[in-house]
Amino acid sequence: MLAPEEGSTNNDAPLVGNNLIRKISGIFNRNQDSSGSNNGMGYVEFGTFSEESSTRTLGTFAGVFAPVTLSMFSALIFLRMGYIVGNAGLLITLTQFLIAYSILVFTVMSVCAISTNGAVEGGGAYFMISRTLGPEFGGSIGTLFFLANIVSSALYISGCVEGLVENFGPSGYLLEGVLPDDRWYRFLYCSSLNVLNLLICLIGASMFAKTTVFILVLVCGCLAITFFSFFYEGFIEVPIPDSNTLIQNVTDHVRRNYTGLLGSTLSSNLYPHYGRDYTAKGEIVTFASVFGVLFSGVTGIMAGANMSGELKSPGKSIPRGTLSAIGFTFVIYVSISLLTAATCTKELLQNDYIYMSGISAFPPSVAIGLLTATWSAALSNVIGASRVMEALAKDKVFGNIFNFITKGTWKGNPVAAVLLSALLVQFVLLIGSLNLIAQLNTVLFLLSYLATNVACLGLEVAGAPNFRPTFMYFTWHTALFALLGTLIMMFVTSAIYAACSILLCLILVVGLHLFSPSKEAQWGSISQALIFHQVRKYLLLLDSRKDHVKFWRPQILLLVNSPRSSCPLIDFVNDLKKGGLYVLGHVETEEVVGDSNTQDPTLAQVPHWLNLIDHLKVKAFVELTVAKSVREGLLHLMRLSGMGAMKPNTVILGFLDNEEPQDFLQSNDSVYQNHDFENDVFPLKTQSVLESSEYVRMMREVLRMNKNLCLCRNFSKLRKDARSVRSKTYIDVWPVNFLNPGENDSFDTTSLFMMQLACIVNMVPLWSKLKLRVCVCDEARTSYFAFDSSTQSHGEKLENLLKKLRIEAELFPVNGWKNVIESHGNENERYAKSVNTLILQQTAETAITFIYLPAPPSDDAELDGFYDSLEIFSKNLPPTIFVHGVKIVTSTTL
C-alpha cells in the first residue's frame, strides 16, 4: 500500500499506467543511496523492477517454461524410467509421481504467492525466502539451495556422460568403441561438459535462454519419436549393456524382452519387484531409493524462479511458466510410465535403464534427447546457482568474504559467481555415480521447498495486511500440505541426509544470527509478524480478573531522567523484575518541545533508547511521552504503559538530589562505556528541574493509582561485577517505619513487599552468594510500646513469618535503636541523622539496602519536611531502595 509523501499536494495530474510506475519508482529510488540500500525514508522495497531494464530480457516461455521443463525431464525421462517402473511397478510409480507432483504443485503455489506479492529481484528462491523469513533463515536456506543447485548440476552432467558411454562406449547402442570407458575417462567427459556449460553461462542469460528453447524443441521431438515407437514396434529382444556386471555374459550379449503393447505385460508390472541396482554395485533397491531418484529428476521447479533477475515480468512469468511446465511434464511422465509398464518385462527394465534406445524406431533420437535434456538441466542448475551466489554476495550474508562476486559482474552477468559455481561442480563430479548423489540432491531441494512453504504459511497465519498476492489459488492449506509433504518425504528418502541437512541449516541460522552483517538488514522478518500475532492472542487470554497472589511478579515502570547517569540503576532493576514487565519511561517537558509545528521529539529518540537497551542487555520496553511537567508525564506513563493485564504494578523513581551526575557511557572505568552514544543523543541532566514538594506529590500520585512505589538512591555507587559483589556480604532489609515506628511495622504490606523484592534480588545468580539480612530494631521495644512480655517476642514472630514465606534470611538485632527512638518526636533533623547513623553503622559489608518508605503526608505543608527526612535517612548509604507496598504480594498457600 502506498501513501502520499508528507507535504504533497493534489495538484499533480492523475497518473496511470507506466507513468504511475515511473512516478512510484522515482519516489523510492530517491530514498536509496548509491549502494542501493534503503536510507530509512520508507519501508517498502521495490528493488529494480523496471521492465525496460536492459538486464531483463526473458519472457515466460524462454525464461521459465523451457528451463523448468528441461530441468524436470533431465536425466529421468530417458535414463531412469526403466529403473523406476521395473523396480517399483506401475502402481507405486504412479503413486510416487502423484506424491512428488502434489508436493511440487503446492510448493509452486507458495512460490507463486510470494512472487506475485512484490517485486522479485535476482536470486530466485533465496531472494523470496530471505525477504520473508529474514536474513538468518534466508541466508542459511539460500546457501543450501546454492549447494543443491551445484550438486544437481553435477548430477545431470554425470547422467549426460552415462548416456554418452551407453551409446558410444565399448558396447554402445549406436556406435561401439567410439569412447573409451573407465572412471577417469568419465571424469574427463564430465569436466569437458562442465567447461562447455561455463562458456555458455559466461556469454550470458540471453544465450542460455536461446539454448534452452532450442533444446526443448529437440527433446520434444525425440519424445514424439519415443511415443511413436511404443505403438509401432512389436516383439524385440533387447541386448543388456555390458556395464551391467550383475548379469554374466557367458556367451554373446544377454537379451531381455520387449513385448509390445500387451495386457499380460501390464499386469506383470503393476506391483513392485525390487531388485538390485547395477549402477550402484548391486545395492538393493527400495521404495526410498526409487523415490530419491524420481524426485531428484523433477526438482527443477525453481529453474524459472532462479532467473528472476532476467525476467521482464517475474510476477507473471514465474506462476504461468512454472505451472504449465509442471502440467506438461506430469502428463509426459504418466504416459511414459503406462507405456513402459505395458510393453517391457521387468527383467528388461531392471537390467537396462536406457531400454528406450533398444526399442526406438530411430535409436539416435533417444541418445539426442538424453544428452540434450541432461546437459540443459545441468546448464540450468549452474546458472541458477550462480544467481543465488550473486544474491548472497550482494546481501553480504557472509560479510566481505564474497566481495569478489559483486565486483566480478560484466553487463549484468555475474562472471565471478559463474566461475565459482563451475569450480564447485567440478569438485562434486569427483563423486562419480549418478545414483550415489541423487538422494542428497533430493533432500537439499526438499529442504528449500520446505522453507518456501514455511515462509508462505507464516505470512498467511500472521495475517499481514501487505501479504496480498495476486495469485489467487494459494491458501494456508496448500502451504501446510506442501510443508508436511516435504518434511515427511525428506526422511523417507534418507533419514540421515535429512537430519544432517536440517542440522546444517540450524548451524547456519545460528552462525548468521551471531556474525552475519546482514542480520541488521531491514527486509522484514516473518518471525516478527508471527510473534505479534501470538502475543496479541495471548494478551487477550491474559485476564487481570484471574490474577492470583501466588503468581504475582513485579511489573515495573522505571522513570528515567538522564539515561547516561542511570545505567547502573537500569541494569539493577532488570534483575528485580523476575521475568515481569519492565518499562523504561521518560518524560520530555513542554519547554523541550518548542514550536508546536515541529516534530514530536520522542519520535527521533526511540531508536536511541532501543539501542541503549541492546547495549545494556536488559529486557525492557520503552515508553516516552511529552507533558507540561514531569509529574503530568508520570501520570501519562502510569495510565498508558503496558497493555491488557500486562501493566506496571510497581513504579520506581530515581531519588531527587543535587549530586553531580556521572556519565557512565563515556567514563573509561565504566562497564557501560560506549562512545556510540554521543552527548547530543542523551544529554547529561540533573534532577534540579523538580522541587522537593513536587517530587513528593509524584509519590502521592503513584500511590493514588494503587501502584507500589520504590525510590532508588546512590546507585551510582553500584558496581555490578562478580569481583565487586563478592567483596560484600549482605542484602539488608529494614522493616521499620522510621518516621512513625510501630509494633506491627515488620508485618504490614510494605514490609512484606520489601522482603519479597529483596528475596527476588537474592535469587539472581550474581546476587545469590550474598546473605539476606533482616535488621531487627527490637532493643527496648517492650518498654517503649508497653509490649506484653508473656507473649511471643517480636523477633520470634518475624522468624516464623519468614519460615512460612520460604524466605531464607537471618535476623540481625541492631544495637543503638533505644537511643535513636528516644529522640523521636523531638527534633526531626536530629532524629533523621540518628537514623542515618544507625543504618550507616551496619552497612560496611552491605551491597543493597531496602528501607521502609512511609506514605507521603496528605498535608502539602508537610511535603518538604517529609522529603528532607528521606534525604537525611539515605545520605552516604550504599545503593538504597525506599519501598512502599500497596498490595499483598506474598503467599503461604500451596
N, C-alpha and C positions, 0 to 999 in steps of 0.2 A: 504494500500500500504506500502510495506516495503522497506526501503532504507538501503544500507550497512553502517556499522559504519564508522565513520571518521578514516582514517588511515588504513583501512583494505586493504588487497591486494587480488588479484585474484588467489593466489597460491593454494587455497583450491580446492579439487576435487569437482566436481558437486554433489549437494545434491538432492536426490529425495526421494519421499515417506515419510516414517516415519523418515528417517534420517533428512530430511529438517524440519519436525515438531519438532524433538528433538533439532535441532540447534536453531530454532527460539525461542522455549520455553526456552532454556538455556540463550539466549541473554536477554530476558525480565525478567526472574527470577533473573538474576544478578542485575537488576535495581530495585529490591524490597527489602525493609528491612524485618526484621523478623516479623513485624506485617502485612506484605502483602501490605503495601501502596507503591505507586509509589514515587520514590525519585526525580523525575523531569528529569531523564535522557531520558525519552521517553514519547510519548503522546498516545501510543497505549496500550489499556488494553486488555490483552489476558485472564487474570484470570487463573483459574485452569481448563484446558480443555483436559488434557491427558486422552485418552480413556482407558488407562491401570490403572487409579486410582482405588484403592480398594473401594472407595465410589461410584463409578459409575458402577452399575451392571445391570441396566434395559435396555431392548431393546424397540422396537416400540410397540409390541403387549402388553406386560405386563406393560410397563411403561406409555404408552399413550392411546392406543386404548381401553384397558379394563377399566381403571378408567374413561375415558371420556364417554364411552358408558353407564357404570353403573350410572354415575352421571346424565346423560341425561335421563335415564329411571327413576331412583329414585322413588319418590312416585307417579309420574304422570301416568306411564304406567298401573299400576294395581289399583291405588287408586283414581284417579281423572278424568279418561276419561269419566265416566258417568256424572260427574258434568259439564264438558266442552261441550260435544256433546248434552246432554239433555237440557242445557240452551241456548247455542249459536247456535245450529243447525249445520248441516254438512257444509254448505257453509261458514258460519262465522268461524267455527272451522278450515277449510282448509285455509281460508284467514289468520287467526291468526298464524297458523303454517307456512304459507308462509312468513308472515312478520317476525316472530321470527327467522326462519331459514335463511332468507335473511340477517338479521342483524348479525346473528351468522357467516354465511359463509364469509361475507365481513370483519367482525371483525377478524375472523381466518386468513384471508389473510393478515391483518395487523400484527397479531401475527407471522405468518409465515415469513413475510418480516423482522421483527425485529430479530426473532430467527435465520434467515439464513444470517444475516448481521454481525455476530461476535460471539464470544464465549459467551454462556449463562451460567451463574452460578446459584447457588441456589437462591430461592426467586421468581422464575417464573415471573408472570406478574409484580410484584413490581420491580424486577431487570431490566426488559426490559423498563418499564416506567421511572424509576429513572435515568437510564443511557442515556435516550433520552431527557426527559423533564427537567432533573436536580433534585437536592436533594429536593427542596421545593415541587414541584409538585409530584415528585416520592414518597416522604415520606408521603404526605397527601393522595394520591391515594392508596399507599401501606397500610396505616393504615385503610382506608375504605374497601379495598379489604380483609384485615385480618378480619375486623368485619363482612364483607359479608360472608366469609367462616365459621365464628363462628355461625352466625345466620342460615346459610344454614345447617350446621351440626345439630343444634338443631331442625330445621325444619324437616329434614329427620328422625331424631330419633323419633320425635312426630308422623310422618307418619308411622313409623315402629310399634310403640306402638298402634296406631289406628288400624292398621291391625291385631295386636295380639288380641286386645279386640274384634274386629268384628268377628274373627274366633274362639276365645277360651273364650270369655267373657260370661256373663249371657245368652245372646241369640246368641252364636257363631254359625257360619255356620258349622264348623267342629265338635267341642265339646262344649256343653253348660256347663257353670258354672265352668270351669276349673280355670279361672282367675276372681277374684272379680274386680268390676269396679266402681271407683269414681275418683274424681280429684287427690287425694293424692296417690291412687294406681297407677294411670297412671304416676304420677311424680316418683314413686318408680321404675316402669318399665323403664322409660326414663333414670333415674340415673344409673340403672344396665347396660343398653346398653352403656351408656357413659363410664362407668368404663371398660367394655369389649373393647370398641374402644381404650381407653387409654392403656390397657395392650398390645394390638396388635401393637399400634404405638410405645410403648416403646421397643418392640422387634426389630423394625427397618423397613426400606423400603423394604427389601427383603421379609420379612414376609407379608408385605402389598401387594406386587406385587403377591405373590403366592396366597394370599387370594382373590384378585380381579379376577385373572384368573379363579380360581375355581368357584367363584360366578357367573361370566359372563357365563360360560358354563351352570351352573344350571339355571340361569334366561332365557337363550335362550331356554333351554329345556322346561321350564314352558310356555314360549311364544308359542312354537310349539304346545303344548297341547291346549292352548287357541285358536289358529287359527284353529286347527282341530275341536274344539268344536263348533265354529261358523257354520261350514259346516255340522257337524254331528248331532247336537241337533235340535229337532223340537220344537213345541209349548210347553212352560213351564210357569207355574205361579210361579213367584219368590217371596218368602216372604220378606217383608220390615223389616229391622232390628229395634229392639226396641229402639235403640239410636236415631231414628228419631221420636222426640216427636211432630213434626208438624202434624203427622197423628195419631189420637187417636185410639188405639187398643181396640175397644169396645168388640169384641169377641176374636177370635184367631188372629194369625198373619195376617196383611193386606198383600195382594199379588198384584203384578203387572205383566204385561205380557211380556214374551219373545216370539216373533212370529216366529223366524227362518228367513231365507232369503226371504223377500217379498218386491216387488216394492212399495206397498202401505205404508209399514213401512218407507221405504227410503224417499218417498215423504213427509210423515208427519214430518220427521226430517230434512228437507232441510233448513228450516228457523228458526230463533231464537224464543224461547218461554221462556223468562227469568222468573224464579220462585223465590223461597226462599231457602236459604242455611240452611239446617237443622243442619249443624255442627257449624254454627255461629249465633245461637239464632234467626234464621229466617230472617236474613238480606236479602234485595232484591239483587238479582244477576244482575250485569251489564256487559257491554262489557269490561270495565276496570278491574273489579274484575276477570272475566274469564281470560283475558289476563295476569293479575298478577299471577294467579295460574299456567296458562300454561307456562309462561316464567320462573317462578321460578323452574319449573321442568326440563327445558332444559338449565340451566345456567352453565352446567358442562364443557364447552369447555376449561376452564383453568386448569382442573384437571391434564392434562398431562404436561402443562407448569409449574405447581406448583412443579412437580417432576424433574425439570430441573437439579437440583444438583445431582440426582441419575441416570440420563440417560447417557448411553455410548456416544451417539451422538445426542445431543439436536437439532442441526440444521437439521438433517434428520428425527428424530423420531417425533418431535412436528408437522411439517406440514403433514407428511404422516398419522400418527396415528390420529390426530385430524380431518382432513378432511374425512378420511374413516369412523370414528365413527359418524360424522355428517350425512354423506350419509346413513349409515346403520340405524341410529335411525329415520331419516326422513321417510324412506320407511316403517319402522315398524309403526310409528305414523299415517301416512296417511292410511295405510292398516287397522289398528285398528279402526280409525275413520269411514272409509267406512263401515266396517263390523258391527260396533256398530250401526250406523245410519240405516242400512238395516235390523237389527234383533230385536232391542229393542224399546219399546214405550217410549215416552218422560216422561210418568209418572213413569216408572221404573227407568229411568236414573236420574231423578231429586230427587227421594226418596231413591235410593240405589246406592251410589257411588261405592261400590265394588260388583256390579252386576255380575262380572265375576265368582265369587265363586258360584253363584246360577245357572249358565248356563254351567259350566265346566264339561266336561266328566269325569274329575278326579279332584274334588274340591280341594284336598290338594295342587295341583300344583300352584293354584293361591296364596294360603297362602304362599307357599315356595318362589315363585317368588317375591311377595310383600315384604315379610320380608327380604329376602336377598338383593333385589335391594335397598330398603330404607336404610338398615343397611350399605351396602357397600358405598352408596353415602355419608352417614354421616361420615363413616370412611375416605373416600377420602377427604372430606372437612376439617376434623380436622387435618389430617396430612398435608394438603396443608396450612392451617392456621399456623401451627407450623413452616413450612419452611419460610413463609413470615415473621413471627415474628423473626425468627433467622436472616434473612437478614436485617431487620430493626435494630436489636440489633448490628450486626456486623458493620453496617454503622454508628452507633451512631447517628441515626436520632433524637433520644430524649435524647442525651447526655449519661450520665452514669447510667440512671435510670434502663436500662435493661442489665447491665453488667453481671448479674447472668445468663442471657440466653446464652451468649457466653461461659461462664465458665462451664455451665451445659451441655456439649456435651460429649457423650461417643461413641467412634468408629464411628464418623461421624453422629450419631443420636442426634438431639437437644432435649435431655431429658427434660430440663427445659422449653423449648418452648412448648413441647407436654403437660407437666403438666399445664402450664398456659392456653393453648388453651382449654384443657378439663375442667378446672375450669370455664372459661368464658362461655363455652357451658352449664355448669350446671346452671349458673345464667339465661341464656336465656330460659332454659327449664321451668322456673317458669311461663312464659307467657302462656304455655299450648297449645292452639288450633293451628293446622297447618295453617289454612287459615288466622288467625289473623296476622301472621308474613310473609306470602307469598309475599305480596306487598312490604313490606320493603326490603325483600331479593332481589326481582326483581330490585328495584330501585338502591340498592347498587351495584349489579352486572352490571347493565346498566351503572352506573357511571364509573366503572372501565373499561368497554368496550369503553365508550366514551373517556376516557383518552388515551387508547391504540390507538384508531383511530386518535386522535389529534396528538399523537406523530408521527405516520406514515405520516399523511398528512403534518405535519410540516417539516419532513425530505424530503419529496418529493418536496414540494413547495420551500424549501430553496435550493434545488439542490446541497446538499453537495456531493462532489466527492466521499467521503468514504461511502456514502449510496448506496450500490450496492448489494442488497440481491440476493441470488441465487434462491430464489423462484420467478418465472417469471410471475406469474399470478396476481401480485399486481400492481395497478396503483393508482394515486391520486383520480380517480373517485370512486374506490371501498371504499377507506378510507372516502371520503366525504359522500358517500351514507350511510355507516355504522354510521358515526358520526351523520348525521341528523336523521337517523332512531332511534338510541339510545336516542337522545335528545328528540325527539317527543314522543316516547313510554314511556320515564320516566314520562312525565307529563300526558300522557294518563292513565298510570297505577295509579299514585297518585300524583296530583299536590303538595300536602302538603309534602309528603315524598321527592319528587324530589327537591322542593325548599329548604327544610331543609338539605338534603344531600349535595346539591351544596353549601349552606351557610356554613355548617360544613367543607366542603373541602376548601373553601376560607379562613376560620378562621385558619385552619391547615397550609395552604400555608403561610399566613402572619406570624403566630407564628413561623414556622420553618425558614422562611426567617430572622426573627429577632433574634431568640435564638438558633437555631439548630447548633451544631458544624459541621455538615455535609454540611452546606451551602458553605463551602470553598473547598469541595471535587472536585477534578479535573476529573469529569466524562464527562464533556462536556454537555452543555445545549442547547437544540434546540432553546431557546429564542435568544441566541447569533447568531445562523445561520440565523434565521428569521430577526433579526434586521439588520444584514449585508445585507441580500437580499433586504430589503425595503430601507435601507439607500442608497445603490448603485443605486437603481432605481430612488429614488427621487433626488439624487445628479445629475443624468443625466438630470432630468427635470428642475433643478435649473440653469437657463440660465443667465449668467452675463450680456448679452446684454439687458436683460429686467429689469435690476436694475432701481429703481426709488428713488429719494431722499426722498420721503415721507416714505419709508420703510427702510431707512438706519439705521444701527445699528453698534456699534463698533465691529470689529473683530480683536482681539488683539494678538500680539506676544510680550510676556514679556521675555526679555533676562535676565536670572538669572545666576549670577556668583557663589554665595555661598548660597544655599538653607537655611542653618542654620540661617544666618543673614537676610534673606529676607522674613521670614514668614509673618510679617505684610503687606508687600507690595503685596505678592502673594494673601493674603486674601482680601486686599482692591481692587485690580484690578478685582477680581471676582465680586465685586459689580459694577464695572464700565462697565462690558461687556453688560449688559442689554439683556441677552439671546443670545448674539452673540457668535462667535467662540472665544475660549480662548486657546492659545497655550503657554506652558512654554518651552522656548528654552534655551539650554545650549551648550556651546562650549568647547570641550576638545582640547587644543593646542597640536601641534606635539610633544613637549617635554614630555608630559604626556604619549603619545602613546608608545614611546620606540622602541624596536625592531619591524621591520615590520612583523616578523613571529608570533608575539604574537597576541592574540585575540583582536578584536576591544574593547576598554574599555567601550564604551557606551552600549554594549550588556548586560553586568552584571549590569549596573547602572539603566536600565529602570525599573526593578521591584521595586527598592528603590524609584524612583521618583513616581511611581504609588501608592506606599504605603504612600508617603508624601501627595499626592493629596487626598487620602482617609482620612488621618489624619486631614488635614486642611479643609476637606469638601468643596472643591472647584470643580467646573465643568470645568475641563481643560484637554487638551491633552498634551502629552509630545513629544518634538522633540529634539533629541540630535545629535550632529554632531562633527566630528573631522576635524580640519583645522590647517594650519601653524600659523594662528593668529586669534584673536577674531574677528577682522574686516572681515577677509575672511569667518569665520564661520557664522557671521551675514548675509553675502550675501547668503550663502547656505540656511540658515533658511528662509530668506525673499523670496527666489525664490521657495523653495520646500515645505514650510509648507502649510498645508491645501490641499484641493482637489476641483477641478472644480471651481464653483462660491464661494465656502466657503474657501476663502483665506484671510489672515490678511490684513486689510486696515490701521491698526494703530500699530506702533512699540513703545514699552515702554522700556526705558533703565534706569537702576539704575544710580544714579549720581556718578561721579568719585571723590572720596575724600579720605582723609587719616585718617578718623575717625576710632577708634578701633571698629571692628565688634562685635556685640552681638550674643551670642549663644541662640536663642530662643527655641531650642529643649531641652536644658539641664538646662536652668535657672529655679530656683524654683519659681520665681514670674512671670513666663511667662504663658500666657493662652495657648500657643502652646507646652507646655512641653510634651515630650515623650522620655523616655530613651531607647526605642527600636531602635532609630536611633543613632547608635554609631558613634564616631568621624571618624572612618575609612570609614564609609558609605558616609557621606557628610563632608569632611574636611572643617574647618573654613578658609575662604580665605579673602584676601583684594583685592582692586582694583589696587594695585600698579603695576600689570603686564602691565598696559596701560600707555602710555604717554598722556598728555593732548591734544597734537596735533592729535594723533591717535584717540582719543575719539571724537574730533570734526569731523574728517574725517568720522567716523562711522555715525555721524549725517547727513553729506552730502550724504552718500550712501543711507540712508533711504529716504531722500527727492528726490534723483535721481531716486529711484524706485517708486516715486509718492505715497508714503505712509505717513500718518500723523505721527507726531513724538511727544513723550512725554518723559520728563526727570523727574524722581522722586527722591526727596531728603528728608532726615530727617524722613523717615517712621519708623525708629527705635523708634521714639517718639510716634507713633500712638498706642493708647490703644483702641482696638475695643470692648468695652463692654458698656452696657447701662449706667452704672454709669459715666464712663469717658466721653461718648458722651454728656450726659445731663449736664455735667459741662461746656460745650462750647455752643456757641450761633450761630455762623456764619460759612458759607462756603463762602470764599472770591474769587472774580474773579477780576483780574487786567488787563483790556483790553487796555494796553498801551505798545507800543514797547519802552521800556526804553532805548535801545541803539540808536534808531533813531525815537524819538516821532513825530507823525504826526496827523493831524486833523481827518483823517479817520481810525485811528487805531481801534476804537471800532466797526467799521462796516465792517472790512475786513474778509477774510476767516478764519484767525487764531482766531480772537476774537469770531466769531460765533461758530466755532468748540469748543472753550474753554467753552463758555456758554452752549453749548449742553452737554458736558461732566459733567459740574457742575450740570446741571439740572438732568441728569441721576443719579448721586450720591444722589441728594436730593430726588429722587423718591424711593430709597431703604428704607424700613421701619425703619431700625436703624438710618439712617441719615435724615429721613423726618421731625423730630422735629426741625432741625436746619433751620435757615433762610439763603436763598441765597442772597448774598450781592455783588452788582457790584460797585467796588470802582472807582469813577469818579475823575480824576485829571483835574478839569475844571478851577481852580483858575488861573487868569492871562492868560488864554488861548487866549482871544481876542487880547490882546496886543502882545503876542508872535507870533501868527500866522496871525496877521492882519485880525482877524475874523470880518465879517460884522455883526454888532450888530442889524441890521434891520431884519435879517433872524432868523429862529428858532434856539434856543440855542442848544448846544451840548447835554446837559442833556435831553432836551425835545425830541430831535431826538432819543436818546438812549431809553428813556422811551416808545416812540411809537413803536420802534422796538421790545422791549421785549413784548409789548402787542400783536403785530402781531404774534410773535413766541410762544405765550401762555406760556411764562416763568415767573413764579411768583418770582420776585426778587425786592429788594429795592435798589435804587440808593444811594450811600454813598459818598458825596463830601469829598475829602481828603484835609485837610489843610496842608500847607507847600510845596505844589507842586511848587509854584513860586520860592522858594529859591533853590529847587533841580534843576529845569530846567535851571536856570540861570547859574549853574555851568557846564551845558552840553557842551562838546566840549573842555573844558579847560584841566583838569587833569582827565584822565579816572578812576584811582583808587579812587580819591576823589569823583567823581561823583557817582561811583558804591556804595561807602559806604553811600553816601547821600540817594540813592535809597533804600538801605538795611535798613537804619534807618527809612525812611519814612514808609516802609512796616511794619517793626517791631513794630512801634508805634501803629499800628492798629490791632495787632494780639493777644491781651490779651484774647479775647473770641473767637478766630478762631480755628476751628478744622482742616480744609483743606484749602490750598491756591493754587489757579490757577494763574499762571503768564504767560504773553505773551512771547513766545520764538521766537526771530527773526531768519531769515535764516542765517546759518553759512556763513562766508566770503569765497569767491572763491580763494582769495589770501592766499597761505599757510603761508606767513609771519605773517598774522593776526590771525592765529588759536589760538595761546597761549593767546593772549590778549582777544579774544572772550570768551575762557573758563574762564579766570580769572574774567571777568565781571560777568558771570553767577555764579561763585563760591562765589563772594562777595555779589551779589544780594540776594542769598538764605541762607547766613550764619545765623545760630541760629534761623531761622524761624520755624514755625510749619511744619508738613508734607506738602511738597510743590511739585507742578507739573508744570513744564515748558511745554507749549503746542504750537505746530506749526501745523496748518492745511493746507492741500493742495487741498481739495475739499469742495464744498458746501454740508453741511450735514443737514441744516435746511430748512423747507418748510413752506410757509404761505398759500399754496393752500389746498383745501379740498381733 
